[in-house]
Amino acid sequence: MKITKLETFPVRPRWLFLRVETDEGHVGWGEPVVEGRAATVATAVDELSDLLIGADASRIEDIWQTLTKGGFYRGGPVLSSAVAGIDQALWDIKGKALGVPVHELLGGPVRDRVRIYSWIHGDEPEELAAAARAAVAGGLGAVKFNGSDRMLPLDSPAAVKRLARRTAAVREAIGDEADLAIDFHGRASAAMVRRMLPPLEEFLPLFVEEPVLPEFSRDLGRVVAGTSIPVALGERLYSRWDFRGVLDTGVAVLQPDLSHAGGISEVRRIAAMAEAHDAVIAPHCPLGPIAFAACLQIDFATPNFLVQEQNLGLGYTTADAGPLDYLLDPAVFTQNGGFIERPTAPGLGIEIDETAVRRAAAAGHRWRNPVWRHDDGSFAEW
């Protein structure tokens, strides 16, 4: 089963899809992308294709080792994301060729349903409370929201109290049977986070996400030791080696991204490392349907799974397609009571609407994340 062709498709709002074809007619799909660098990752996939055309698509691990280690320069978000999408597509092909879902190839399912959570948006406590109530009324049992916008290295007491009010409003809106999580997005310094977390403890967040930037992971031990709130991170870590030192700080939740951290093959290993440190995984996934499908396959086969991020139709303008618009059968992602049932279709468990993908790719996109400034004109973390 030889690989004969690779095609990439930049599709709105900010994604990159990959189609891998074999000489036996099996086609696999992956989602290799760094948000804001889709064209760069597409070039990386094209460069790696020199190692892929003619290779046996069923030798997933050998291909992974060759792609990640065959060049003198290794790692980083661009290469790891290119490999991630290729890896997803190869698992999709192998599952389809054998007629089984990917989770069966990973040892079989350890659960029948996967819990998901939803993003909620709003600047004021009342807005967040209303969005949280709507999410829970729609069947979800967990929500996540941004902890702040721009943050100074040592911000004002008002910033601390504003976050506490927002969190209190969400907790009151959803009650104690549902969960809330708070994303700091790496916007705060370690010193500021240590000031902000204690007032949040009474609201019992499920976790706080990315309290510090990945380059300051060495400071996580002090953050973890200073709070009872579980600390989560990992969307900007790209391999098991990146996660190795982080686990020693006592973080509770790892959030590898299936489109950044080497795909299904590598995230499976990261999850096993986490289990040995009494940590769980909650894969990062604000992306499209292929990345989400890959996450679900990992979730169903991973004992130490917590909850799955998803972006099913959230946060897009009317001009943008959502994840469901690229599927022939969107029902595979139907949530029931805050859970998604185990997919039984082969491969990643989804059927891509190739006509819709090619039509969207003809228009393409050039998405870039915002660049923020503080009031004094200096750069601010987004």
N, C-alpha and C positions, 0 to 999 in steps of 0.2 A: 504494500500500500504506500506508494511513493507520492510525496508532495510535488505537485505540478505548477501551482499558481498561488500567489498571495496578492490580495487587493485591499487597500485601505480606503475608507469612506469618511470624510469629515461631515458630520451631521449636526444640525442645530439641536439643542442650544449651544453645546460646547464639547461634544463627544467625538470620538474616533472609533469606528468599527473596523474590524478585520475579517476578511473572508479567506479561508484556506481551503484549497481544492486538492483532491487526490486523483490518481489515475484509475481508481476503482469507483469513482463517482461520489464518494463521501465528501461532504462539505462541512467544515467547522467554522464557528464564529467566535471571535474574541473582541475585547474592548481595551486596546492599548492606548492610554492617553494620559498626559499630564495636562490638567486644565490650564488653558492659556498657552500651551506649547504643543498643540495637536500636530501641527505641520512638522515640528522637530521630531516628534515621536514617529510620525509616518516615515520620515527619512531614515530613522534608525531601523524601523521594520524593513525598509527596502534594502538597507545595507546588510542586515542579518539574513535576508533572503538568499544571499550567496551561499550560506551554510545550510539552507533548508531545501532548496529545489533539488529533487532527486533523493532526499532523505526518506527513510522509513518513518511515516507519521506515527506508527504505533510505539516507537522507541522514545517515549516522552521524557523519561529521566535522562537518557543519554543526550538528547537534544538540549534539555535544560542546562546540563553541565557544560555542553559545548558552547551554547550561546552566552552563558554568563562568565565562563572562564577561558574561552578560546581566544579572546583578544587580550592584549597586554594591559589595557586600561579597563577597569571593572567597576560595577556598581553605579550608584547615582540614580536619580529619578527617571531620566530619559531612557537609559538602557534597561533598567529594571521594569519600567512600564511597557516597553516594547516586548520584552520577554514575557511579561505577565499576560498580555493579550494573545501572544502566540501560544503560550501554555494553555490558556483557556480553550483556544480553538482546537488544539491537539486532543485535549480531554473530551471535547465535544465530538470530535471525529471518532475517537476510540469507543466512546459510549454508543454512538450510532452504529458503528461497525459490529459491535457485539450485541446490540439491541437492549442495552441496559442504561439506566441513569448513572451519572458519574459517581453519586454517593455509594452505589453498589460496588464500584471499583475501588473505593476507599475503605472497604471493610464492611459496608452495609450501614443502614440507618441506625442511629441510637435514640431517635425520637420520631414521633409521627407528625408533629407540628412545630413550626418555628415562630417564636414571638418576634414581633416587629414593633418599632416605634416611629413616631412621626415628628417632623420639625413643626414648630409653631413660630409665628412671627408677630412682631409688635414692639413698639418702643415704650409704651406706657403700660403700667401694671394691668389696667382695665382691658387693654387690647390683648395682652397675653392671656389673661384669665378667660376672655371670651373664646379665643382660639383653642385654649386647652379644653374648655368645656365642650366645644364642638367636636374635637378629636375624640374625647372619651365617649361622647354621645354616639359617635360613629362606630364605636366598637373597640377603639384602641385603648390599651392599658398603660401606655407610656408615651411621654412627649419630651422633646428637647428644645431648648431655646438658647440664644446667644446671651452670654453673661454681661456683655458691655459692647459699646462701640469703641471709639478711640480711647486708649488708656495711656496716661503718663507713667513713667517709671515709678513714681510715688504720687499717686493721685489723691484727690481731696476726700475728706470724710463723706461728702455728699455722694461721691461715686460708690463708696462702700454701702451706704444706706440705700441708694437707688437700687442696687442689685438685690439687697435684702427685701425691699418692698416688692420687687418684681417676682422674686421667688416665693414670697409669702402669698402673693395674689394667685399664683399658679397652684400652689399647694391647697389653698382654700377652695379653688375652683374644682379640683379633681378629687379631693378627699385623700384619705390615707390608703385606699385600696389600689390606687394607680401610682405610677412612678413618674418622677421628673428627673431630667438630667440637664446639666448646664455646660455649655461649650464656651471656654475662654478663648479658643482660637489662637493661642499663643500671643495674645495681645498684652498680657500683664507681665511684669517682672516677678521674679521669685519672691522678693520682699513684699510686693503689693498683693500677690496671691495669698501669702501667709496672713495678711491683714484682712483679706476679703472672705476667707473660708470660715473662720469661727462663727460669724453671725448667720451663716447658712446651715449650720449643723442641725438646728432644731427642726428644719424642714426635711431632713433625711433624704437628700438627693440620692438617686441610684448611683450616680458618679458625676464628677466634674472632669471635663475633657480638655486635654492639651493646656494645662494651667501655665506651662512655660514652653518656650520655643524648643525645638528638638536639639539645637546647639547648646542649650543649657540643661540637658538631661542630667548632668552631674549634680544639679541642685535639687533634683526630685526627692532625694532622700529626706532633705529637710522639710520639703513641702508635705510629703507623706506622713512624716513623724509629727507634724504640727496640726493634723486634723483627723477626725474620725470618718470623714467622707471618703469613699473609695475614689482613687485617682485613675483616670484612663488617658491613654495616648497611643499614638502609633501611625496616624495617617501620613506622616512625613518621615517614616522609617521604612527602609526598602529591602531589608533582608534579615535573616536570623541573626547575623552578626551585629546589625544595628540594634536589634532588640535584646541582645545578650546582656549588655551592661545595664540596660534599663530595668530588667527584671530584678536585678540585685538591689534596686532602690526600694522595692516593696510596693510597686504599682499593682493595682488590683485587676485592671481591665486593659487588655491589649486590643488595639484597633487597626490591625493591618488592613490595607486596601487591596482587594483582589486585582485591581488594575494597576497598582504601583509596586506591590511587594512580591514580584516574581510569580504571580498567578496562583493557581490551585496547588501546584507542587510545593511552592515555598511556604504559603500560608498554612498548609497542613503541618509543616515542620515547626513553624512558629507557634502554632497552637499546642503542639506536643511539648515544646520548651516551656510555654506558659503553664501547662498542667503540672510540670515538675516543680514550679514555683508557687503553686496554689493560686494561680491567676486564671482568669477566664478571658475569652475573646468575644468581642462585639464588632465584627468587621465593618470598617468604614465604607459607606457606599452612597454618595450623593450623585451617582452617575446614571447610566442608562440601563436598559433591560438585560444586556449580556453580562455586564458586571454584576448586576443583582442576581441573575440566575446562577452565576458562578459562586457567589456568596452563599446562596441557599444550599448548593451541593456540599459545600464545606460545613455549613451549619448542621445539616442533617447527619453528618458523619463524625462530628466532633463532640466528645463527651463534655468538655469544659466550655461550652458555648453559653452565652448569656442572653443577648438580644441583638436583633438585626436592624441596622439603619436602612431606610428606604426612601425613595424619591419618586413615588408613583404619582406623577401628575402634579407635584408640588413645586411652587416657586418659579413657574414659567409664565411668560407673557403669552397673549393669544396668538402671537406670530410664531411661537416655538412649538415643536412637537414634544410630547412627553414620552416616557419609556413605553407606554402601552401602544403608542401609535406606530411602533416599528415591529409589532408582533402580529402574526396571523390569528392567534388565539389569545387575547389578553386575559381570558378567564384563568389561566394557569397561575396568575398572581392575585387572584381574588382573596381578600383577607376576611376572616370570619372570627369575630371576637378578639381581634388583635393578633391573630395567628394566620399563617399560611400553611396549607396542607402540603404534605410531601409529594413532590412531582414524581410521576411514574414514567414519563416519556423518556426515550433514550437520550444520551448525551447530556447537555445542560438542561434539557427538559423544555425548551422553547423552540418555536418556529419563527424565524425572522422573515418579515415581509421584504423580500429583496427588492421588489419594485419600489416600495416606499423609501428604502435606504438609498437606492441609486438616484431617485428623484431628489431627495434631500441633499445628497452629496454633490449634485450638479450645482446647487446654490452655495454649498459649503458654509463656512463661518470663520470668523477671526476673533473669537472671544478672548477677552483679557480681563483679569480681575481688576477691581478698582485700586487706585493708588491714593492713599489717604495722607493728609497733612494735619499736624497739630495747629493750634491757633497761632503759634509763633512761626509757622511756615516749615518746621522740621518734619521729617518723615515719620509716619505713624504706621504701626503694624495693622494690616487689614484683617 
